[in-house]
Amino acid sequence: MAKKKSGVAVPDDYAEVFEALKARVRQSQTKAMLSVNRELIQLYWDIGRQIAQRQQNVGWGRSVVDRLSKDLRSAFPDVSGFSSRNIWRMRAFFQAYSPASENLPQAVAELETLKLPPAVAEIPWSHNTLLIEKVKDPVERHWYAAKTLEHGWSRAVLTVQIESGLYQRQGKAITNFVATLPPPQSDLAQESLKDPYLFDFLTLHEDAVERDLEQGLTDHVQRFLLELGAGFAFVGRQVPISVGDEDDFLDLLFYHLKLRCFVVIDLKMKKFTPADAGQMNYYLSAVDDLMRHPNDEPTIGLILCKSKERIKAEYALRDINKPIGVAEWQTQLVESLPEPLKGSLPSIEEIEAEFESEDSP
């Protein structure tokens, strides 16, 4: 039965149809933006190819590229991106992703058949320029491009991930996942952890205790989640679990949306000991029994310690049947700074305010 709204009869299914059409419009807008970006990236690739070929074959130099930049801007006054500097970037872009970049020239037909990696063609030009300037290894560069596309990283986030060496840290935690989780869950879980974790947004005194570390991480939970990586959802800190006549408390509890499981994080201000693995094993058994939903995957534990001996950690995890990872965390100690710098460095609040001002329109 139709309802009247402002004097007009509205079909019963109008709201449902309207929401579906809104979703379709948004989908179309997204596809259109991606299509425009792909065309722009392909254009820049083609321009870079032309410059690289002619520089190698007929000696095009800076003066010719400057002239080309001037003529392109004159021919297309409403189109940005044709500065001399950006045209040289296009050349570097072509060479960065060309298998033949080190032995040009070769047949023009062969060069024209070269294709960009899919992720590179999808991410914005500003991200690509950052990658070719900051990441020289092609495998590592492809990895960052794929992760950017997968997680929708902004240029600022991509910069942080590159500068923190995420590629070298991802999946490097010591774990027993292969023995305790079925594939592909074990592979995905391994890839979800890293070593070390970098908490550069924290400043801790040398006499700080675990509760100070925990408080700092939860005070800056947005940056903590960024460092943990995609998929982690914060559940709580000091989460109680009732076993017997006493309550125990989990330092930090997360739920991983891709792994479909709880993740217990135990913070240590000291070097890893085998007893830490036994304690985590107990926590995981309790969470699996008291909190885990029947459709959830087994709970995973992550012990974050100040330092560790790899062999000792591997032995400690070897015969435990619960999935546990061990990784180090790093931050800056105030006492380790030279005296003249103490008090002259910006506070966390000042740094955050600066980031907020940079992100404002």
Secondary structure, DSSP 8 states (H G I E B T S, - for coil): --EEETTEEE-TTHHHHHHHHHHHHHHHHHHHHHHHHHHHHHHHHHHHHHHHHHHHHS---HHHHHHHHHHHHHH-TT----SHHHHHHHHHHHHHT-TTTTS----HHHHHT----HHHHHS-HHHHHHHHHH---HHHHHHHHHHHHHHT--HHHHHHHHHTTHHHHBT-SEE-HHHHS-TTHHHHHHHH-BSSEEEEEEEE-TT--HHHHHHHHHHTHHHHHHHH-TTEEEEEEEEEEEETTEEEEEEEEEEETTTTEEEEEEE-SSB--HHHHHHHHHHHHHHHHHT--TTS---EEEEEESB--HHHHHHHHHT--S-EEEEEEEEEEGGGS-GGGTTTS--HHHHHHHHHHHH--
